[in-house]
Amino acid sequence: MQRLKNKVAIVTGAASGIGRSTAERFADEGATVFCVDLQVGGLDETVASLKAKGATAEAFVCDASNEADVKAAVAKCVSSFGRIDVLVNMAGILRFGHTHEMSLATFELVMKVNVNSTFLFCREALPELVKSKGNIINAASTSALQGLPYGAAYGASKAACLSLTRSIAVDYAKKGVRANCVAPGDVTTNIANNITFPEDGDFSMMPRISSLTGAKGPEVIAGVIAMLASEDGAHITGECVRIDGGTLA
């Protein structure tokens, strides 16, 4: 399929996981991909992979929670490719721990990386998306929809991303911009594989975040993101699409 042919997409968190898989899927579907991440090595690997497919791609090293970095990233995308049609915010971090033991610094870090980065990229890209009648796909999570054991900060951040997305969808619907979230669950990525639970954690609660059909790779999430970004998703806005294998069933 070439549903994204002639489209320019910014993908944050592109060095690994869902971000990388999304960049690869977008390239497969004909998009020009502006890849953003703070991890230089992984980012270069992603762009090299896209170019090997024959796609047009560019890397931009960026702290997605830093206002100046985000302004520079969006400006560079526009200067390089002349437009922005799709923004995919996949940059994020996950921290587990008992809420009563969590430092304010840890809570603020999770909110800064997950929420501030999403807000900043949306804010800076929206004027270009209004011009192109483009769309936004943000990363929520099943933790935005139900309690996540030992994940208060992460759940709060993802609920904030969901609410932010729905507000943008309403604010910009009459200007031709769509905004949606995906809510992945039980996905095999680095962020999931490096989870550290409290030493006294009650693992009987873990089925609460396990899918009925087993964990899937990030490419499964990327496929849904590509649909939302394309004309196949033209009548979908303000939505949160669960991709969780029945975690919440």
HELIX and SHEET records of a PDB file:
HELIX    1   1 GLY A   17  ASP A   28  1                                  12    
HELIX    2   2 VAL A   40  ALA A   52  1                                  13    
HELIX    3   3 GLU A   67  PHE A   81  1                                  15    
HELIX    4   4 THR A   99  GLU A  101  5                                   3    
HELIX    5   5 LEU A  104  MET A  111  1                                   8    
HELIX    6   6 LYS A  112  ASN A  116  3                                   5    
HELIX    7   7 SER A  117  SER A  132  1                                  16    
HELIX    8   8 THR A  142  ALA A  144  5                                   3    
HELIX    9   9 ALA A  152  TYR A  172  1                                  21    
HELIX   10  10 ALA A  173  LYS A  175  5                                   3    
HELIX   11  11 ASN A  190  ASN A  193  1                                   4    
HELIX   12  12 PHE A  203  ILE A  209  5                                   7    
HELIX   13  13 PRO A  218  ALA A  229  1                                  12    
HELIX   14  14 GLU A  231  GLY A  233  5                                   3    
SHEET    1   A 7 ALA A  57  VAL A  61  0                                        
SHEET    2   A 7 THR A  32  ASP A  37  1                                        
SHEET    3   A 7 VAL A   8  THR A  12  1                                        
SHEET    4   A 7 VAL A  86  ASN A  89  1                                        
SHEET    5   A 7 ASN A 135  ALA A 139  1                                        
SHEET    6   A 7 ARG A 178  PRO A 184  1                                        
SHEET    7   A 7 CYS A 240  ILE A 243  1                                        
END                                                                             
